[in-house]
Amino acid sequence: MYIQEDSRQQAGKHEIKHEAFKAGGHQLVRSKVLIGDYCRPPEVAIDTKANMAEIAQNIGGGGAEHQRFINELKLAKQIGCELYVLIENEERINTIEDVRRWHNPRLEYSPKAITGERLAKAMHTIQERYGCTFMFCSPDESAEIIIDLLTAREL
């Protein structure tokens, strides 16, 4: 299978995934991706987040970054693309319910930063409104999950 990776993904930071794709017999094609970081257009896309702080910033940070994230969700829904937001973390967060207990380190110096409770509520709302699915894993599991999500919908 060919896996399309967004060319805007930082080079050298995703080698574990790349090696797993190669080991599984999958070919990686880098090009600009309309939705997410990895996809099999137009049916399914996966937007990866490096950690909880990144998704917290996308959802609760406001500004251009938040708007870009919402626009991507809207576009996926509009074109009928099944979008997964895969959040890598080493904090043993496996479900949105686990997010409720997450402590945002930004709260130490920015009291207006989003709390785990608010983030979990926002994730539930986003899933309902835009039809995306939030998923969680450790960094070493992400390649296998990406492959599973992309191959489960192969024609």
For each residue, the residues with C-beta under 8 A, 3 or more apart:
1: 25 26 27 40 147 150 151 154
2: 26 27 28 29 40
3: 21 26 27 28 29 38 39 40 146 147 150
4: 29 30 31 33 38 39 40 41
5: 9 14 28 29 30 31 33 37 38
6: 9 30 31 32 33 36 37 38
7: 30 31 32 33
8: 32 33
9: 5 6 13 14 30 37
10: 13 14
11:
12: 15
13: 9 10
14: 5 9 10 17 18
15: 12 18 19
16: 19 20 139 140 142 143
17: 14 20 21 142 143 146
18: 14 15 21 22 28 143
19: 15 16 22 23 143
20: 16 17 23 24 143 144 147
21: 3 17 18 24 26 27 28 143 146 147
22: 18 19 25 26 28
23: 19 20
24: 20 21 147
25: 1 22
26: 1 2 3 21 22 147
27: 1 2 3 21
28: 2 3 5 18 21 22
29: 2 3 4 5
30: 4 5 6 7 9
31: 4 5 6 7
32: 6 7 8
33: 4 5 6 7 8 36 37 38 39 41 45
34: 41 45 75
35: 39 45 47 72 75 76 79 81 83
36: 6 33 39 45 46 47 48 72 76 83 84
37: 5 6 9 33 46 47 48
38: 3 4 5 6 33 45 46 48 146 150
39: 3 4 33 35 36 44 45 46 81 150
40: 1 2 3 4 43 44 150 153 154
41: 4 33 34 45 81
42: 79 80 81
43: 40 81 82 153
44: 39 40 81 82 83 84 149 150 153
45: 33 34 35 36 38 39 41 76 81 82 83 84
46: 36 37 38 39 83 84 85 86 146 149 150
47: 35 36 37 72 83 84 85 86
48: 36 37 38 86 87 88 142 146
49: 52 54 55 58 85 86 87 88
50: 54 88
51: 54 55 87 88 89
52: 49 55 56 87 89 91 93 99 102 104
53: 56 57 104 105 106
54: 49 50 51 57 58 87
55: 49 51 52 58 59 85 87 119 134
56: 52 53 59 60 61 104 106 113 114 119
57: 53 54 60 61 65 66
58: 49 54 55 61 65 66 69
59: 55 56 66 69 114 119 122 123 126
60: 56 57 66 113 114 118 119 122
61: 56 57 58 65 66 114
62: 65 66
63: 66 67
64: 67 68
65: 57 58 61 62 68 69
66: 57 58 59 60 61 62 63 69 70
67: 63 64 70 71
68: 64 65 71 72
69: 58 59 65 66 72 73
70: 66 67 73 74
71: 67 68 74 75
72: 35 36 47 68 69 75 76 83
73: 69 70 76 77 83 126 129 130 132
74: 70 71 77 78 130
75: 34 35 71 72 78 79 81
76: 35 36 45 72 73 79 81 82 83 130 131 132
77: 73 74 80 81 83 130 131 132
78: 74 75
79: 35 42 75 76
80: 42 77
81: 35 39 41 42 43 44 45 75 76 77
82: 43 44 45 76 131 133 153
83: 35 36 44 45 46 47 72 73 76 77 130 131 132 133
84: 36 44 45 46 47 132 133 134 135 149
85: 46 47 49 55 132 133 134 135
86: 46 47 48 49 135 136 137 142 145 146
87: 48 49 51 52 54 55 93 134 135 136 137
88: 48 49 50 51 136 137 138 139 142
89: 51 52 92 93 136 137 138
90: 138 139
91: 52 102
92: 89 98
93: 52 87 89 98 99 102 136
94: 98 136 137
95: 98 99 136
96: 99 100 120 123 124 127 134
97: 100 120
98: 92 93 94 95 101 102 136
99: 52 93 95 96 102 116 119 120 123
100: 96 97 116 117 120
101: 98 116
102: 52 91 93 98 99 116 119
103: 107 116
104: 52 53 56 107 113 114 115 116 119
105: 53 108
106: 53 56 109 110 113
107: 103 104 110 111 113 115
108: 105
109: 106
110: 106 107 113
111: 107
112:
113: 56 60 104 106 107 110
114: 56 59 60 61 104 118 119 122
115: 104 107 118 119
116: 99 100 101 102 103 104 119 120
117: 100 120 121
118: 60 114 115 121 122
119: 55 56 59 60 99 102 104 114 115 116 122 123
120: 96 97 99 100 116 117 123 124
121: 117 118 124 125
122: 59 60 114 118 119 125 126
123: 59 96 99 119 120 126 127 134
124: 96 120 121 127 128
125: 121 122 128 129
126: 59 73 122 123 129 130 132 134
127: 96 123 124 130 131 132 133 134
128: 124 125
129: 73 125 126
130: 73 74 76 77 83 126 127
131: 76 77 82 83 127
132: 73 76 77 83 84 85 126 127
133: 82 83 84 85 127
134: 55 84 85 87 96 123 126 127
135: 84 85 86 87 145
136: 86 87 88 89 93 94 95 98
137: 86 87 88 89 94 141 142 145
138: 88 89 90 141 142
139: 16 88 90 142
140: 16
141: 137 138 144 145
142: 16 17 48 86 88 137 138 139 145 146
143: 16 17 18 19 20 21 146 147
144: 20 141 147 148
145: 86 135 137 141 142 148 149
146: 3 17 21 38 46 48 86 142 143 149 150
147: 1 3 20 21 24 26 143 144 150 151
148: 144 145 151 152
149: 44 46 84 145 146 152 153
150: 1 3 38 39 40 44 46 146 147 153 154
151: 1 147 148 154
152: 148 149
153: 40 43 44 82 149 150
154: 1 40 150 151
155:
